Amino acid sequence: MEQVSASAIDVNAEHIKTFKDFLLSYNKLSEMCFVDCVSDFTSRSVKPYEEKCVLNCTEKYLKMNQRISQRFQEFQMVANENTLATQKPS
């Protein structure tokens, strides 16, 4: 039996965590847009206004998520710079 290195296990665990995070986000988006946009259950087809609503909802959610990620990265960079500045000897 082949032994798996600890770094390979860590990489696998990180991939699994990333995939789980993606699925949670996808499910949240799906539920939120479905609840907000789908109201007519009298037919099997998706109505044009429902489709437009879902597209708008998805676009808005993704843009919001991207903006939050950018702000978080900016915050992390400032925090790291502040940490480095306090660690430098005077």
Protein Blocks (a to p, Z undefined) as FASTA:
>chain_A
ZZddfklmmmmmmmmmmmmmmmmmmmmmmmmmmmmmmmbfkbfbdcfklmmmmmmmmmmm
mmmmmmmmmmmmmmmmmmmmmmmmmmpcZZ
